[in-house]
Amino acid sequence: MSELEMLRREIARMAQAVAPWIGQEEMQARYGVTGKTLLAMERRREIPTRVNGRWSRAEVMEWEARVSA
């Protein structure tokens, strides 16, 4: 496992311990989009899907790591 991967996992673990869920506003700010665009991205599977109206922070971070690799 690379040092970068170890750092990503540690950051994900720490973030999940602090706040395991991401709300609509944070996701919009994270991707710089409106709510309507965020919904469209979700439907096109460009981002993970919500669970009970929120996103799992760990899932979003894992998805971002895969996409950026």
FENVEN-V926936 format. One record per pair of residues at least 6 apart in sequence whose ideal C-beta (glycine too) atoms are under 7 Angstrom apart, sorted by the first residue. I is the first residue (numbers start at 1). J is the second residue. D is the distance in Angstrom with one decimal. If there is no record, write none. Layout:
# FENVEN-V926936
i=I j=J d=D
i=I j=J d=D
This chain:
# FENVEN-V926936
i=8 j=65 d=5.3
i=12 j=58 d=5.6
i=12 j=61 d=4.5
i=12 j=62 d=6.9
i=15 j=57 d=5.4
i=15 j=61 d=6.7
i=16 j=57 d=5.5
i=16 j=58 d=4.9
i=19 j=57 d=6.4
i=20 j=56 d=6.8
i=20 j=57 d=5.6
i=21 j=54 d=4.2
i=21 j=55 d=6.9
i=21 j=56 d=6.8
i=21 j=57 d=6.3
i=22 j=54 d=6.3
i=22 j=55 d=4.3
i=22 j=57 d=5.2
i=22 j=60 d=5.9
i=23 j=54 d=5.7
i=24 j=35 d=6.3
i=27 j=38 d=5.7
i=27 j=55 d=6.0
i=28 j=34 d=6.6
i=28 j=35 d=6.2
i=28 j=38 d=5.6
i=31 j=38 d=6.8
i=33 j=41 d=7.0
i=41 j=47 d=4.9
i=42 j=49 d=5.7
i=42 j=50 d=6.9
i=47 j=63 d=7.0
i=48 j=55 d=5.9
i=48 j=59 d=4.9
i=48 j=60 d=5.6
i=48 j=63 d=5.1
